[in-house]
Amino acid sequence: MPQDRRFNRVKPSGSLSRAAKIIVDPKSPVIGCNVVDYSAGGACLEVTPRMPLPQRFELLYAGSKKKCRVVWVNGPRLGVSF
């Protein structure tokens, strides 16, 4: 039985950069992160070293900027919706 998924996944491949940047506010330095999984509706990010982040921020990844809302946090990984 196929698994029902809420979003279609677009996983990064070897040819895509997995590095991304979190922009909390224009006056603050950007925070580096890695994209673990990416879909049309959200992403799983890994931030190391682990640090507190606001519930809303912008993600700069693969030449596009997305407004994000944190949905879950598990250690250095967090899930965001766009």
C-alpha positions as a printed Julia matrix, in Angstrom:
82×3 Matrix{Float64}:
  0.0    0.0    0.0
  1.56   3.36  -0.97
  2.26   5.76   1.83
  0.07   8.87   1.81
  2.34  11.92   1.98
  1.28  15.45   2.64
  3.97  16.94   0.39
  5.93  15.65  -2.59
  9.59  15.34  -1.6
 12.37  17.0   -3.52
 15.51  15.53  -1.98
 18.85  17.24  -2.53
 21.19  15.25  -4.75
 24.96  15.26  -5.02
 24.79  18.01  -7.64
 22.84  20.37  -5.36
 24.39  22.24  -2.47
 22.93  21.09   0.82
 24.24  24.16   2.6
 21.68  26.84   3.47
 21.47  30.0    5.54
 18.97  31.04   8.19
 18.18  34.75   8.29
 16.64  35.72  11.61
 16.69  39.45  10.99
 18.56  41.68   8.54
 20.71  43.17  11.33
 21.83  39.77  12.72
 24.51  37.54  11.24
 23.22  34.64   9.14
 23.25  31.14  10.66
 24.62  28.28   8.59
 22.66  25.03   8.36
 22.28  21.91   6.2
 19.13  20.84   4.39
 18.4   17.2    5.25
 15.07  16.96   3.39
 13.12  19.45   1.27
  9.57  19.53  -0.12
  7.21  22.08  -1.62
  5.66  22.66   1.82
  8.63  22.51   4.18
 12.07  21.18   5.06
 14.13  19.37   7.65
 17.2   21.39   8.65
 20.23  20.55  10.76
 21.84  23.37  12.74
 25.17  22.69  14.43
 26.14  23.82  16.89
 22.62  23.65  18.24
 21.27  27.08  19.12
 17.91  28.6   19.98
 16.03  29.95  16.97
 12.87  32.04  16.78
  9.63  30.4   15.61
  9.78  32.33  12.32
 12.74  33.11  10.07
 13.8   33.1    6.41
 15.72  30.27   4.76
 18.09  31.02   1.89
 18.58  27.8   -0.11
 19.39  27.04  -3.75
 18.97  30.68  -4.77
 15.53  31.17  -3.24
 14.36  32.7    0.02
 11.47  31.06   1.93
  9.6   32.34   4.99
  9.67  29.5    7.54
  7.76  28.53  10.66
  9.29  25.96  13.04
  7.01  22.91  13.39
  9.22  20.58  15.44
 12.69  20.36  17.0
 14.66  17.19  17.78
 18.24  17.86  18.89
 20.14  19.69  16.13
 17.34  19.01  13.59
 14.21  21.03  13.06
 11.26  20.79  10.75
  9.88  23.93   9.15
  6.86  24.69   7.01
  6.88  27.3    4.25
